[in-house]
Amino acid sequence: MSYFNHIYSASSDELPHRARSVYMYLKDRAGKELECWPAVKTIAYDLQLSRSTVKRALHDLVKAGFIEKKQRYRKNGSNTSNRFILKK
């Protein structure tokens, strides 16, 4: 069975190509706990996509149930990168 079989078998209506690329990126960077926290800017730079495309892809992945997105905060209360937990 392929490492990304569930991504390959998803219909294009369920998961656009931008979301597939971002999911593979997250999966590659996730640890044993299947979580990672790259910044949207970093994902966009590494995949040569716009930041808005990455944000849409992350929204697609959350909506389809492939990832869970958790807000992370610094001690002073300001936002930092999100934590992404891979579900599939």
Backbone as a chain_set.jsonl record, in Angstrom:
{"seq": "MSYFNHIYSASSDELPHRARSVYMYLKDRAGKELECWPAVKTIAYDLQLSRSTVKRALHDLVKAGFIEKKQRYRKNGSNTSNRFILKK", "coords": {"N": [[0.841, -1.178, 0.0], [0.489, 2.227, -0.754], [2.205, 5.02, 0.65], [0.836, 7.434, 0.558], [-1.754, 6.689, -0.139], [-4.43, 7.308, 0.622], [-4.566, 9.98, -0.061], [-4.175, 9.916, -2.823], [-6.455, 8.531, -3.601], [-8.535, 10.232, -3.028], [-11.158, 12.252, -4.306], [-11.03, 14.882, -6.806], [-12.825, 16.858, -6.24], [-13.13, 16.627, -3.515], [-10.536, 17.047, -2.575], [-8.427, 19.385, -3.691], [-5.609, 19.845, -5.98], [-3.72, 21.601, -4.853], [-4.051, 21.221, -2.12], [-3.27, 18.593, -1.832], [-0.515, 18.741, -2.341], [0.34, 20.374, -0.196], [-0.418, 18.765, 1.95], [1.296, 16.547, 1.61], [3.716, 17.832, 2.061], [3.401, 18.567, 4.785], [3.151, 16.02, 5.926], [5.667, 14.996, 5.398], [7.212, 16.508, 7.106], [6.252, 15.971, 9.611], [6.488, 14.528, 12.887], [6.814, 11.56, 14.952], [4.485, 11.773, 16.406], [2.744, 12.663, 14.552], [2.517, 15.43, 14.055], [3.233, 18.856, 13.263], [4.646, 22.153, 12.881], [5.036, 24.225, 10.827], [5.419, 27.543, 9.492], [3.053, 29.399, 7.541], [4.237, 31.042, 5.657], [6.722, 29.768, 5.34], [5.957, 27.256, 4.283], [4.826, 28.145, 1.881], [7.068, 29.294, 0.635], [8.823, 27.06, 0.404], [7.307, 25.313, -1.235], [6.898, 26.856, -3.407], [4.531, 28.339, -3.745], [1.836, 30.719, -3.456], [1.125, 32.589, -0.449], [-1.6, 32.832, 0.049], [-2.634, 30.716, -1.436], [-1.606, 28.544, -0.027], [-2.951, 28.926, 2.403], [-5.595, 28.488, 1.557], [-5.346, 25.81, 0.813], [-4.756, 24.611, 3.29], [-7.162, 25.123, 4.595], [-8.844, 23.54, 2.986], [-7.843, 21.006, 3.643], [-8.42, 20.814, 6.383], [-11.208, 20.96, 6.296], [-11.79, 18.605, 4.856], [-11.033, 16.756, 6.693], [-8.435, 15.808, 6.921], [-6.405, 17.039, 8.338], [-5.882, 18.598, 11.554], [-6.055, 21.807, 12.893], [-4.377, 23.776, 15.187], [-4.255, 26.689, 17.132], [-1.344, 28.474, 18.161], [0.353, 30.19, 20.772], [2.529, 32.796, 21.919], [4.318, 33.534, 25.005], [3.698, 36.162, 25.599], [1.205, 36.451, 24.555], [0.854, 36.9, 21.853], [0.316, 35.702, 18.463], [1.781, 32.729, 17.091], [3.249, 30.311, 14.859], [0.876, 27.907, 13.573], [-0.125, 24.728, 14.939], [-0.149, 21.705, 13.305], [-1.979, 18.788, 13.075], [-1.878, 15.654, 11.797], [-4.44, 13.659, 10.552], [-5.035, 11.532, 8.889]], "CA": [[0.0, 0.0, 0.0], [1.243, 3.456, -0.887], [2.286, 5.917, 1.806], [-0.166, 8.476, 0.37], [-2.89, 6.078, -0.819], [-5.67, 8.04, 0.917], [-4.517, 11.239, -0.827], [-4.359, 9.58, -4.238], [-7.808, 8.038, -3.851], [-9.516, 11.306, -2.804], [-11.603, 12.882, -5.55], [-10.564, 16.261, -6.944], [-13.815, 17.702, -5.574], [-12.871, 16.543, -2.084], [-9.206, 17.542, -2.263], [-7.755, 19.955, -4.859], [-4.181, 19.533, -6.093], [-2.942, 22.43, -3.925], [-4.142, 20.595, -0.803], [-2.453, 17.375, -1.87], [0.885, 19.143, -2.207], [0.573, 20.854, 1.163], [-0.509, 17.608, 2.847], [2.539, 15.784, 1.482], [4.727, 18.64, 2.738], [3.197, 18.412, 6.229], [3.443, 14.622, 6.277], [7.119, 14.845, 5.341], [7.811, 17.218, 8.23], [5.648, 15.531, 10.871], [7.223, 13.557, 13.687], [6.101, 10.333, 15.329], [3.161, 12.15, 16.906], [2.017, 13.158, 13.372], [2.25, 16.848, 14.159], [4.304, 19.762, 12.889], [4.208, 23.545, 13.024], [5.686, 25.185, 9.928], [4.68, 28.77, 9.205], [2.473, 29.474, 6.192], [5.275, 31.654, 4.814], [7.722, 28.729, 5.063], [5.341, 26.293, 3.365], [4.698, 28.818, 0.589], [8.408, 29.423, 0.053], [9.349, 25.735, 0.052], [6.522, 24.716, -2.317], [6.778, 27.866, -4.46], [3.123, 28.706, -3.855], [1.539, 31.956, -2.742], [0.628, 32.38, 0.909], [-3.053, 32.639, 0.004], [-2.875, 29.353, -1.927], [-1.329, 27.647, 1.103], [-4.053, 29.078, 3.353], [-6.755, 27.787, 0.993], [-5.058, 24.377, 0.886], [-4.92, 24.195, 4.686], [-8.606, 25.121, 4.84], [-9.364, 22.341, 2.314], [-7.422, 19.824, 4.406], [-9.202, 20.79, 7.63], [-12.596, 20.658, 5.91], [-11.871, 17.201, 4.438], [-10.69, 15.895, 7.822], [-7.092, 15.265, 6.808], [-5.582, 17.626, 9.39], [-6.503, 19.452, 12.568], [-5.223, 22.992, 13.055], [-4.458, 24.352, 16.54], [-3.559, 27.96, 17.307], [-0.275, 28.5, 19.163], [0.59, 31.549, 21.244], [3.738, 33.073, 22.692], [4.036, 33.883, 26.403], [3.124, 37.507, 25.673], [-0.141, 36.384, 24.01], [0.805, 37.069, 20.397], [0.245, 34.453, 17.691], [2.949, 32.151, 16.44], [2.77, 29.377, 13.837], [-0.128, 26.928, 13.982], [0.286, 23.326, 15.045], [-0.966, 20.884, 12.423], [-2.018, 17.389, 13.482], [-2.348, 14.857, 10.664], [-5.454, 12.699, 10.971], [-5.084, 10.356, 8.003]], "C": [[0.89, 1.246, 0.0], [1.16, 4.293, 0.387], [1.194, 6.979, 1.754], [-1.42, 7.94, -0.315], [-4.188, 6.854, -0.592], [-5.712, 9.386, 0.196], [-4.789, 10.961, -2.296], [-5.806, 9.191, -4.54], [-8.89, 9.101, -3.626], [-9.886, 11.942, -4.141], [-11.109, 14.328, -5.603], [-11.563, 17.242, -6.343], [-13.56, 17.755, -4.065], [-11.547, 17.223, -1.727], [-8.51, 18.059, -3.517], [-6.253, 19.663, -4.842], [-3.337, 20.356, -5.135], [-2.923, 21.798, -2.532], [-3.313, 19.316, -0.748], [-0.982, 17.7, -1.667], [1.214, 19.568, -0.784], [0.504, 19.7, 2.155], [0.784, 16.787, 2.794], [3.691, 16.509, 2.167], [4.623, 18.456, 4.254], [3.552, 17.005, 6.691], [4.947, 14.377, 6.325], [7.799, 15.473, 6.555], [7.268, 16.801, 9.591], [6.519, 14.49, 11.567], [6.384, 12.329, 13.982], [4.688, 10.614, 15.814], [2.261, 12.684, 15.798], [1.605, 14.618, 13.53], [3.478, 17.647, 13.764], [3.777, 21.185, 12.968], [4.975, 24.507, 12.121], [4.802, 26.412, 9.711], [4.15, 28.727, 7.774], [3.506, 30.041, 5.222], [6.336, 30.621, 4.417], [7.184, 27.703, 4.076], [5.272, 26.898, 1.968], [6.055, 28.925, -0.106], [8.93, 28.073, -0.436], [8.617, 25.107, -1.13], [6.352, 25.649, -3.517], [5.313, 28.15, -4.804], [2.928, 30.049, -3.165], [1.019, 31.617, -1.344], [-0.875, 32.139, 0.907], [-3.419, 31.245, -0.516], [-2.647, 28.338, -0.811], [-2.461, 27.733, 2.121], [-5.311, 28.371, 2.854], [-6.557, 26.273, 1.087], [-5.232, 23.857, 2.307], [-6.397, 24.149, 5.069], [-9.251, 23.876, 4.213], [-9.056, 21.084, 3.12], [-8.193, 19.698, 5.721], [-10.631, 20.366, 7.32], [-12.781, 19.192, 5.541], [-11.491, 16.231, 5.554], [-9.304, 15.282, 7.76], [-6.149, 15.812, 7.881], [-6.469, 18.356, 10.387], [-5.531, 20.603, 12.796], [-5.457, 23.582, 14.438], [-3.66, 25.65, 16.573], [-2.482, 27.811, 18.378], [0.014, 29.959, 19.501], [1.912, 31.636, 21.989], [3.332, 33.429, 24.124], [3.379, 35.247, 26.536], [1.725, 37.574, 25.044], [-0.245, 36.564, 22.508], [0.809, 35.712, 19.693], [1.616, 34.019, 17.198], [2.413, 31.14, 15.424], [1.755, 28.396, 14.429], [0.503, 25.55, 14.127], [-0.693, 22.526, 14.187], [-0.838, 19.427, 12.86], [-2.624, 16.608, 12.334], [-3.272, 13.763, 11.163], [-5.47, 11.435, 10.127], [-3.709, 10.05, 7.509]], "O": [[1.915, 1.292, 0.68], [0.158, 4.263, 1.102], [0.678, 7.385, 2.795], [-2.091, 8.696, -1.019], [-4.966, 7.035, -1.529], [-6.794, 9.877, -0.124], [-5.546, 11.686, -2.941], [-6.319, 9.491, -5.618], [-10.044, 8.889, -3.997], [-9.029, 12.143, -5.001], [-10.808, 14.926, -4.57], [-11.183, 18.353, -5.973], [-13.75, 18.789, -3.426], [-11.447, 17.895, -0.7], [-8.046, 17.261, -4.331], [-5.699, 19.281, -3.812], [-2.323, 19.86, -4.643], [-1.903, 21.833, -1.845], [-2.722, 19.002, 0.285], [-0.285, 17.02, -0.914], [2.24, 19.173, -0.23], [1.287, 19.658, 3.104], [1.302, 16.38, 3.834], [4.546, 15.874, 2.785], [5.626, 18.218, 4.926], [4.185, 16.83, 7.732], [5.44, 13.645, 7.183], [8.856, 15.007, 6.981], [7.781, 17.241, 10.62], [7.192, 13.684, 10.924], [5.363, 12.092, 13.336], [3.794, 9.783, 15.651], [1.138, 13.11, 16.065], [0.486, 14.997, 13.184], [4.611, 17.188, 13.906], [2.571, 21.39, 13.11], [5.51, 25.506, 12.602], [3.576, 26.314, 9.745], [4.741, 28.086, 6.904], [3.627, 29.566, 4.093], [6.794, 30.612, 3.274], [7.879, 27.322, 3.134], [5.618, 26.242, 0.986], [6.163, 28.67, -1.305], [9.42, 27.961, -1.559], [9.242, 24.434, -1.95], [5.738, 25.28, -4.518], [4.918, 28.194, -5.968], [3.772, 30.467, -2.372], [0.541, 30.511, -1.092], [-1.371, 31.323, 1.685], [-4.409, 30.662, -0.076], [-3.41, 27.382, -0.67], [-2.887, 26.706, 2.65], [-6.015, 27.729, 3.634], [-7.495, 25.541, 1.404], [-5.794, 22.781, 2.51], [-6.831, 23.244, 5.782], [-10.101, 23.236, 4.832], [-9.906, 20.206, 3.262], [-8.573, 18.597, 6.119], [-11.195, 19.511, 8.004], [-13.805, 18.594, 5.87], [-11.611, 15.017, 5.385], [-9.024, 14.325, 8.482], [-5.205, 15.134, 8.286], [-7.624, 18.683, 10.113], [-4.321, 20.392, 12.88], [-6.595, 23.857, 14.819], [-2.525, 25.702, 16.1], [-2.675, 27.114, 19.375], [-0.066, 30.842, 18.646], [2.355, 30.67, 22.61], [2.15, 33.604, 24.416], [2.599, 35.48, 27.461], [1.123, 38.647, 25.004], [-1.325, 36.397, 21.941], [1.247, 34.708, 20.255], [2.489, 34.843, 16.927], [1.21, 31.128, 15.161], [1.778, 28.099, 15.623], [1.529, 25.25, 13.517], [-1.909, 22.656, 14.327], [0.267, 18.902, 12.998], [-3.76, 16.867, 11.936], [-2.93, 13.026, 12.087], [-5.879, 10.376, 10.605], [-3.523, 9.098, 6.75]]}, "num_chains": 1, "name": "protein.A"}
